[in-house]
Amino acid sequence: MDILDNTNEETGKLQQIIKQFYPFAKEYLDFGDDPNVVLRSDGENAGNFLGKTAYYAPDTYEIHLFIDKRHPKDVLRSLSHELVHHSQNCRGEFDKKHENVPQMGETGYAQGNPHLRNMEKEAYLVGNLLFRDWCDGLSSQYSAILLENEDKMNQEPNKTEKKVLKSEPKTHPRDPKKPLKQWYFGSLYDKLAKKWTK
């Protein structure tokens, strides 16, 4: 996965954490093709209470993340959500939408078409669970680095932090080698996901 930095901000630490998170997310969601991540700054968007936080471009396999005035953990949560959309794209869910409905990302797209709404439900549920599972599987020291404010995140990591960032997370409560739907079998997710994405 490539990360394109289209900002004027120092994003080195954020990019390190994205790269730590991505392999876990890819295995968790079990998709093949890698997306590209674009980090974006947009002052006007950041000042808009209803501005975008992220979006997925299915035609180019790009995830766009707006990072202005956002906590790094919130940016990662947006990435997790958009990775579910990428997973949906890889399994052909974007090909099933009907004509004459809004494109994903446009205002009202999740209300104008049942299939797109169900895809959005899955992205909210699975994206949040994925990110929560990853966070819960990290050591407390690594989690503390993740939760620091954005100014601290953009500073050069000291030697101790570099060592922690290179270390592997602790054993995760969900076996990543076990398929997501199998792991959730019989749970609320399994029932809802089957209903949403027939």
Residue pairs with C-beta under 8 A, 6 or more apart in sequence:
1 19
1 22
1 34
1 35
1 36
1 37
2 34
2 36
2 37
3 15
3 18
3 19
3 36
3 37
3 38
3 39
4 36
4 37
4 38
4 39
5 11
5 15
5 39
6 38
6 39
6 40
6 41
7 39
7 40
7 41
7 67
7 68
8 41
9 41
9 67
9 68
9 154
10 154
10 155
11 39
11 67
11 154
12 154
12 156
13 72
13 153
13 154
13 155
13 157
14 39
14 67
14 72
14 75
14 153
14 154
15 39
16 157
16 165
17 72
17 76
17 146
17 153
17 165
18 37
18 76
18 79
20 165
20 169
21 76
21 79
21 80
21 134
24 134
24 137
24 169
24 172
24 176
25 79
25 80
25 83
25 130
25 134
26 34
26 83
27 176
27 177
28 130
28 133
28 134
28 174
28 176
28 180
29 83
29 84
29 86
29 87
29 126
29 130
29 180
30 87
30 179
30 180
31 86
31 87
31 90
31 91
32 90
33 61
33 90
34 61
35 56
35 61
35 62
35 63
35 83
35 86
36 60
36 61
36 62
36 63
37 62
37 63
37 65
37 79
38 62
38 63
38 64
38 65
39 65
39 67
40 64
40 65
40 66
40 67
41 66
41 67
41 68
42 51
42 52
42 66
42 68
43 68
44 51
45 51
45 52
45 66
45 68
46 66
46 68
46 69
51 66
52 66
52 105
53 65
53 66
53 70
53 74
53 78
54 63
54 64
54 65
54 66
54 75
54 78
54 79
54 81
54 82
55 63
55 64
55 82
55 104
55 105
56 62
56 63
56 64
56 82
56 85
56 86
56 89
56 104
56 105
57 63
57 64
58 85
58 89
58 94
58 104
61 86
61 89
63 79
63 82
63 83
63 86
65 75
65 78
65 79
65 82
67 75
70 150
71 149
71 150
72 146
72 148
72 150
72 153
73 146
73 147
76 131
76 146
77 127
77 128
77 131
80 127
80 128
80 130
80 131
80 134
81 123
81 124
81 127
81 128
82 123
82 127
83 127
83 130
84 122
84 123
84 126
84 127
84 130
85 104
85 119
85 123
88 94
88 119
88 122
88 123
88 197
93 115
93 119
93 197
94 104
96 115
97 113
97 115
97 116
98 113
98 115
101 109
101 112
101 113
101 116
102 108
102 109
102 112
102 113
102 116
103 109
104 116
104 119
109 116
110 116
110 117
110 120
111 117
118 195
118 196
118 197
119 196
119 197
121 192
121 196
122 193
122 196
122 197
125 189
125 192
125 193
126 180
126 189
126 193
129 189
133 172
133 173
133 174
134 169
134 172
135 143
135 146
136 172
136 173
137 169
137 170
137 171
137 172
137 173
138 146
138 169
138 170
139 164
139 167
139 169
139 170
141 164
142 164
142 165
142 167
142 169
145 157
145 161
145 164
145 165
157 165
174 183
175 183
181 190
181 193
184 190
184 193
